[in-house]
Amino acid sequence: MRYEFVIQHINALGGTERSACAVMNGLAKTGASVGLVELFSRGPSAFALEPSISVASLFSNHVKIFNSWFRIVWKLARHLKRVGADVLVIVEATHALYGVAAARLAGVRCVMWEHFNFNVTLGRRKRVWGRQIAARWADDIVVLTQLDVALWKAGTRVRAHLTAIPNIAPPVPENTFDMRENIVLAAGRLMEQKGYDLLLEAWAIVMRDARSKGWSLLIRGDGDDRGALQLQAQALENITIAPATGGIVSDYRRAGVFVCSSRYEGLPMVLLEASAYGLPIVSFDCETGPAEIIVQGVSGLLVPPLDVKALADGLLSLMSDSERRGRMAEAARLRALDFQSDPVIARWERLLDKAGSATLGGMRTFLNSQSATEHLAARIAERVLPGDCIALSGGLGAGKSTFARAFLRHLSSDPLLEVPSPSFALVQPYDTPKGAVFHYDLWRLDGPDALYELAWDDACEGIMLVEWPERAEDHLPECALHVTLMPGNTEDARVVELTGWTEARMAGMFS
């Protein structure tokens, strides 16, 4: 399989570029053939790329999409054919304006990867039009959170398959919190979205409080708002507005608190990075993003959006309590483990394998005993990863309880685990070595909209085992493995049918 990513250009220190490089590198390390094509070039990648990743540019200088649309589509389609691409991943909705057409012309599958909250357009009609084109004509759309999935479904007619895959956090290093300095760190492009004007207002409140003694604020980034922010900061103390750097790791390692003052976010890479480096975080609770990363009161503090006084109070509460900062630092590092490369790349592999396959795998076999059913459940449990859903179907007495019990016991590494039926509570959660597992029985579900009262959004990020999955209707994850059990020719025998995973993923399932 050949995966080709298209982006405006890769020579920027932004979160989108960082995320794209992380995913491309992760796929390349699995042995996949990965390429990157820029709309135009502005120089080498700001982030390291695996040597096996090829980089090409359609144009050497800046081009406008509408003025050069036919040339862009033709050149990109020709490039896709030349490199033998199977899947085109379009990084950002704006580039769906030409990317979807080029993919269709080249005869390859098309995945659009959106990094913005659906409700955010920045006043750019091209982003709105790109989303509409992707919703109708792309094969898959990848967003960052489950809330974004709901926003897309509510905001446009989506024919493409919607999937939520988070960004990748950097590897979690050894904790060095006891070596921290009294620095509050903020990082990101100097623009209205990041709300640094609000942060400076909050810092003015902080500086009037005795608890701020010995603390300073470091804002790291570049952008058009630098002049206005420097002017605003002149009347304040202990503030540095420093240029963006590829060596921001040293800032993460020495700071004591990270602050996010954004007006809106997707799934901010800086918060994943800050968590990985053991920084407690104070953040506005934007519509999407921070709440997906920060565990309130455990790894950081979420305060009401745009509430400058609350942001200042949150900062002061951590600045004045080193023990609390230390506890949150360790919790932040643990939280970052949920966003490490391996599970995220596994979800990308499943999506891209599906996108590159004309049909999904289907298998049917005979299970001659209860132990054979239990063995199959254990084999599937060995292969599942966070983000997977097992949709378990069959009539009364078909063996669903036997399968579910064996599946959950194998996942939990506990052969004696009690597995109560969730038929009355509708959902039963489990903690396992692979993460959270949610066992649903939807027989008594009062309509699919009631799913969201049952932690369905959270469950989609973990591992799901769903009995009576047809009652979830179109809320069931697209990549679910459907396991259908039917009576066999003896009391304990069963016929099982598996559909939904690729043939490659199901290879050897019955061996």
C-alpha positions in Angstrom: 0.0 0.0 0.0 1.2 3.5 -0.9 -0.1 6.4 1.3 0.4 9.9 -0.1 -0.3 13.0 2.0 -0.9 16.4 0.5 -0.4 19.6 2.5 0.1 23.3 1.6 3.7 23.2 2.7 5.6 21.4 5.4 8.0 24.3 6.4 6.1 25.6 9.4 6.3 25.0 13.2 2.5 24.6 13.5 0.6 21.9 15.2 -0.9 20.7 11.9 2.5 20.2 10.4 3.8 18.5 13.6 0.8 16.1 13.7 1.2 15.3 10.0 4.9 14.4 10.4 4.1 12.3 13.5 1.5 10.2 11.6 3.6 9.9 8.5 6.7 8.8 10.6 4.6 6.3 12.5 3.2 4.7 9.4 6.7 4.6 7.8 8.1 2.8 10.8 5.5 0.0 10.3 7.0 -0.5 6.8 4.3 1.3 4.9 5.2 3.2 1.8 4.6 6.9 2.6 5.0 10.0 0.5 4.4 13.7 1.1 3.4 16.2 -1.7 3.3 19.9 -1.0 1.2 22.3 -3.0 4.3 24.6 -3.1 7.6 24.5 -1.4 9.0 26.9 1.2 12.0 24.8 2.2 12.6 21.6 4.2 10.3 20.2 6.8 10.4 22.0 10.2 10.1 18.5 11.8 12.2 15.4 11.2 10.9 12.9 8.7 11.8 9.3 8.3 14.4 8.8 5.5 12.0 6.5 3.6 9.3 9.2 3.2 9.6 10.9 -0.2 8.8 14.6 -0.5 7.7 16.3 -3.7 6.3 19.7 -4.5 3.7 20.5 -7.2 5.0 24.1 -7.6 8.2 25.9 -6.6 6.4 29.1 -5.6 3.1 30.1 -3.9 0.0 29.5 -6.0 -3.7 30.4 -5.5 -6.1 27.5 -5.6 -8.8 29.1 -7.6 -6.5 30.8 -10.1 -4.6 27.5 -10.8 -7.2 24.9 -10.0 -7.0 22.9 -13.3 -3.2 22.9 -13.2 -3.2 21.8 -9.5 -5.6 19.0 -10.1 -3.8 17.7 -13.2 -0.4 17.8 -11.6 -1.5 16.2 -8.4 -3.4 13.4 -10.2 -0.3 12.8 -12.4 1.9 12.6 -9.3 -0.4 10.1 -7.6 -0.4 7.9 -10.7 3.4 8.2 -11.1 4.1 7.1 -7.5 1.5 4.3 -7.5 -0.6 5.8 -4.7 -3.4 3.7 -3.2 -4.7 6.4 -0.8 -4.5 10.2 -0.8 -4.7 11.8 2.7 -5.7 15.5 2.4 -4.3 17.5 5.3 -6.9 20.3 6.1 -10.3 20.9 4.5 -9.2 23.8 2.3 -7.1 21.4 0.2 -10.1 19.2 -0.5 -11.0 21.9 -3.1 -8.5 20.3 -5.4 -7.4 17.1 -3.6 -10.8 15.3 -3.9 -10.9 15.9 -7.7 -7.3 14.8 -8.1 -7.9 11.6 -6.2 -11.0 10.8 -8.4 -9.0 11.6 -11.6 -6.2 9.3 -10.4 -8.5 6.6 -9.3 -7.3 6.4 -5.7 -9.2 6.4 -2.4 -9.5 9.8 -0.7 -9.2 10.6 3.1 -9.7 14.2 4.3 -8.0 14.9 7.6 -9.5 18.0 9.4 -7.6 19.7 12.2 -10.1 22.5 13.0 -13.3 22.4 15.1 -16.2 22.2 12.7 -17.7 25.4 14.0 -14.5 27.3 13.2 -13.9 28.6 9.7 -11.8 31.7 10.4 -14.1 33.5 7.9 -12.6 31.5 5.0 -15.2 30.4 2.5 -12.7 28.0 1.0 -12.7 26.0 4.3 -16.5 25.8 4.2 -16.5 24.8 0.5 -13.7 22.2 1.1 -15.7 20.6 3.9 -18.8 20.4 1.7 -16.9 18.8 -1.1 -15.2 16.3 1.3 -18.5 15.4 3.0 -20.0 14.5 -0.3 -17.1 13.1 -2.4 -14.3 11.9 -0.1 -14.3 8.3 1.1 -13.4 9.1 4.7 -13.1 12.1 6.9 -10.8 12.0 10.0 -11.5 14.5 12.8 -9.8 14.8 16.2 -12.7 14.2 18.7 -16.0 12.4 18.9 -17.7 15.8 19.4 -16.4 16.8 16.0 -18.0 13.7 14.5 -21.3 14.9 16.0 -20.8 18.5 14.8 -20.1 17.2 11.2 -23.2 15.1 11.2 -25.3 18.0 12.5 -23.8 20.6 10.3 -23.6 19.0 6.8 -24.9 16.1 4.8 -22.0 13.6 5.2 -21.8 10.7 2.8 -18.1 10.0 3.7 -17.3 7.8 6.6 -16.5 9.8 9.7 -13.7 8.7 12.1 -12.2 10.4 15.2 -8.5 9.8 15.6 -6.6 12.0 18.1 -3.2 13.6 17.6 0.0 11.8 18.8 1.7 12.9 22.0 5.5 12.7 22.1 7.1 9.9 24.1 6.7 10.4 27.9 10.2 11.0 29.4 11.4 10.4 32.9 9.7 12.8 35.4 12.0 15.7 36.3 9.3 17.9 38.0 11.5 18.5 41.0 13.9 20.5 38.8 11.3 22.9 37.5 11.6 26.7 37.5 8.9 29.2 38.4 7.9 29.7 34.8 4.3 29.8 33.3 4.7 28.7 29.7 2.4 29.3 26.7 3.2 28.2 23.2 1.6 28.7 19.8 1.2 31.1 16.9 0.7 34.7 17.9 -2.8 35.1 16.5 -6.3 35.9 17.8 -7.2 32.2 18.1 -4.6 31.6 20.8 -6.0 34.4 23.0 -2.7 35.8 24.2 -4.4 39.2 24.7 -6.6 37.5 27.2 -3.7 35.8 28.8 -1.9 39.1 29.3 -5.1 40.5 30.9 -5.1 37.5 33.3 -1.3 38.0 34.0 -2.0 41.6 35.0 -4.4 40.1 37.7 -1.8 37.5 38.7 1.0 40.1 39.2 -1.2 42.0 41.7 -1.3 38.9 43.9 1.5 38.2 46.4 1.4 34.5 45.4 3.0 35.4 42.1 6.3 36.5 43.6 9.2 34.9 41.8 7.1 33.7 38.8 7.4 34.8 35.2 5.4 34.2 32.0 7.1 32.9 28.8 5.0 33.1 25.5 6.8 31.2 22.8 5.7 31.7 19.2 5.6 33.8 16.0 2.8 35.6 14.2 1.2 38.8 13.1 0.0 39.8 16.6 3.6 40.1 18.0 3.6 43.9 17.8 0.2 44.3 19.5 1.1 41.8 22.2 4.4 43.4 22.9 2.7 46.8 23.2 0.1 45.3 25.6 2.9 43.7 27.7 4.9 46.9 28.2 2.8 47.8 31.2 3.3 44.4 32.8 6.2 42.7 34.6 8.0 39.4 34.2 6.9 38.6 30.7 9.0 37.3 27.7 7.5 36.9 24.2 10.1 34.8 22.5 10.3 33.5 18.9 9.2 30.0 18.0 11.9 27.4 18.1 12.3 23.8 17.2 13.9 23.3 20.6 10.8 24.0 22.7 11.5 20.7 24.6 13.8 22.7 26.8 11.0 25.0 27.7 8.7 22.1 28.6 11.4 20.6 30.8 12.0 23.7 32.9 8.5 25.3 33.1 6.4 24.8 36.2 2.9 25.3 34.7 1.5 25.4 31.1 -1.3 27.8 30.2 -3.7 27.6 27.2 -5.8 30.8 26.6 -7.2 29.8 23.2 -10.6 31.0 22.1 -11.1 27.7 20.2 -9.0 24.6 19.4 -9.1 21.3 17.6 -7.0 18.9 19.7 -4.0 21.1 20.6 -0.6 19.4 20.2 0.9 21.8 22.7 -1.3 20.3 25.4 -0.3 16.8 24.5 3.3 17.8 24.6 3.0 19.7 27.9 1.3 16.6 29.4 4.0 14.3 28.1 6.6 16.4 29.8 4.8 16.4 33.1 3.4 20.0 33.1 0.2 20.7 35.0 -2.1 22.7 32.7 -4.5 25.6 33.2 -6.8 26.1 30.2 -9.9 27.7 28.9 -12.5 24.9 28.4 -12.9 25.4 24.6 -15.8 23.7 22.8 -13.4 21.0 21.6 -9.8 20.1 22.6 -8.6 20.8 26.1 -11.3 18.6 27.9 -10.3 15.7 25.7 -6.8 15.9 27.2 -7.0 17.4 30.7 -8.6 15.4 33.5 -10.2 18.2 35.5 -8.6 18.7 38.9 -6.3 15.7 38.3 -3.9 16.6 35.5 -4.9 20.3 35.2 -7.6 22.9 35.6 -10.3 23.8 33.0 -11.8 27.2 33.5 -14.8 28.8 31.7 -14.0 30.0 28.2 -12.8 33.6 27.9 -13.1 34.1 31.7 -9.9 36.1 32.4 -10.4 36.2 36.2 -11.0 32.4 36.3 -7.8 31.9 34.3 -5.8 34.1 36.7 -7.3 32.3 39.7 -6.4 28.9 38.2 -2.8 30.0 37.6 -2.4 31.4 41.1 -3.9 28.2 42.7 -1.1 26.1 41.1 1.7 28.7 41.3 1.2 28.8 45.1 1.0 25.0 45.7 4.1 23.0 44.7 2.7 19.7 46.1 -0.4 20.0 43.9 1.7 20.8 40.9 3.8 17.7 41.5 0.7 15.5 41.8 -0.8 17.0 38.6 2.6 16.6 36.8 2.6 12.9 37.3 -1.1 12.6 36.4 -0.4 14.6 33.2 2.3 12.2 32.2 0.0 9.2 32.8 -2.7 10.9 30.7 -0.3 11.4 27.8 0.2 7.6 27.6 -3.3 7.4 26.2 -2.1 9.4 23.1 1.1 7.6 22.4 2.1 6.7 18.8 1.4 2.9 18.7 -2.3 2.9 19.5 -2.9 6.0 17.3 -1.0 4.6 14.4 -2.8 1.3 14.7 -6.1 3.3 14.2 -4.7 5.0 11.1 -3.6 1.6 9.8 -7.1 0.2 10.2 -8.6 3.2 8.5 -6.1 3.3 5.6 -6.3 -0.5 5.1 -10.0 -0.2 4.9 -9.8 2.8 2.5 -7.4 0.9 0.3 -9.5 -2.3 0.1 -12.3 -2.8 -2.3 -14.1 -5.0 0.1 -13.8 -5.8 3.8 -13.0 -9.3 4.9 -15.7 -11.8 5.6 -15.3 -15.3 7.0 -17.7 -18.0 8.1 -16.8 -21.2 10.0 -18.1 -23.9 12.2 -17.4 -24.0 15.9 -18.0 -27.6 17.2 -18.0 -26.8 21.0 -18.3 -24.1 23.6 -14.5 -24.2 24.1 -14.1 -23.4 20.3 -16.4 -20.4 20.8 -14.3 -19.3 23.8 -11.1 -19.8 21.8 -12.3 -17.6 19.0 -13.3 -14.9 21.5 -9.8 -15.0 23.0 -8.2 -14.7 19.5 -10.2 -11.6 18.8 -9.4 -10.2 22.2 -5.7 -10.6 21.3 -6.1 -8.4 18.2 -8.3 -5.6 19.5 -7.0 -2.1 20.2 -8.4 1.1 21.6 -10.9 2.4 19.0 -12.2 -1.1 18.1 -15.8 -2.2 18.3 -16.9 -5.8 18.4 -20.6 -5.9 17.3 -22.0 -9.2 18.7 -25.2 -10.5 17.1 -27.3 -13.7 17.5 -30.6 -14.8 18.8 -31.5 -15.8 22.3 -29.3 -18.7 23.3 -26.9 -18.2 20.4 -23.9 -18.1 22.7 -23.4 -14.3 23.0 -22.9 -14.6 26.8 -20.3 -17.3 26.4 -18.4 -15.3 23.8 -18.6 -12.1 25.9 -17.4 -13.8 29.1 -14.4 -15.4 27.3 -13.6 -12.1 25.5 -13.6 -10.0 28.6 -11.7 -12.5 30.7 -8.9 -12.8 28.1 -8.7 -9.0 27.8 -8.5 -8.7 31.6 -6.0 -11.5 32.0 -8.3 -12.9 34.7 -9.8 -16.4 33.9 -12.2 -16.0 36.9 -13.4 -12.5 36.2 -17.1 -12.1 37.0 -18.9 -10.9 33.9 -22.4 -9.8 34.9 -25.0 -9.2 32.1 -25.4 -5.4 31.4 -29.0 -6.0 30.2 -30.4 -3.7 32.9 -27.6 -1.1 33.3 -27.1 -1.3 29.5 -23.3 -0.8 29.9 -20.6 -2.4 32.1 -17.1 -0.8 32.0 -13.9 -2.7 32.7 -10.3 -1.7 33.3 -7.9 -3.9 31.4 -4.2 -3.9 30.4 -5.3 -2.6 27.0 -7.3 0.2 28.5 -11.0 0.8 29.1 -13.5 -1.7 27.8 -17.2 -1.1 27.6 -19.6 -4.0 27.4 -23.1 -2.9 26.1 -26.3 -4.8 25.9 -28.7 -2.6 23.9 -31.8 -4.8 24.0 -33.6 -2.3 26.3 -32.2 0.8 24.7 -34.8 3.6 24.4 -33.7 4.7 20.9 -30.2 5.4 19.5 -30.1 9.0 20.9 -30.1 7.5 24.4 -26.6 6.1 23.7 -25.0 9.4 24.7 -26.3 9.0 28.2 -24.3 5.8 28.4 -20.7 7.2 27.9 -20.9 6.2 24.2 -18.5 9.0 23.2 -15.9 7.8 25.7 -16.5 4.2 24.8 -15.7 4.9 21.1 -12.2 5.9 22.3 -11.7 2.6 24.1 -12.7 -1.0 23.2 -16.4 -1.7 22.8 -18.2 -5.0 23.0 -21.8 -4.4 21.8 -24.7 -6.9 22.0 -27.8 -6.2 19.9 -25.7 -3.7 17.9 -28.5 -3.1 15.3 -30.3 -1.0 17.9 -27.4 1.5 17.7 -28.3 2.1 14.1 -25.8 4.4 12.4 -24.1 5.3 15.7 -22.1 2.1 15.6 -18.4 2.8 14.6 -17.8 2.2 10.9 -14.8 -0.1 11.4 -16.7 -2.5 13.8 -16.0 -6.2 13.5 -19.4 -7.9 13.3 -19.5 -11.3 15.0 -22.7 -13.2 14.2 -23.4 -16.4 16.1 -25.9 -19.0 14.7 -27.0 -22.4 16.0 -25.0 -25.4 14.7 -26.0 -29.1 14.4 -25.5 -29.9 18.1 -26.4 -28.2 21.3 -22.9 -26.6 21.8 -22.0 -26.2 18.1 -22.2 -22.8 16.4 -21.8 -21.2 13.0 -20.0 -17.9 13.2 -19.7 -15.2 10.6 -17.1 -12.4 10.8 -17.3 -9.2 8.7 -16.0 -5.7 8.9 -12.2 -6.1 9.3 -9.9 -6.4 6.3 -8.8 -9.9 5.2 -5.3 -9.1 6.3 -6.4 -8.3 9.8 -8.5 -11.5 10.1 -5.8 -13.7 8.6 -5.1 -16.7 10.8 -8.1 -16.0 13.0 -9.3 -19.6 13.1 -5.8 -21.3 13.2 
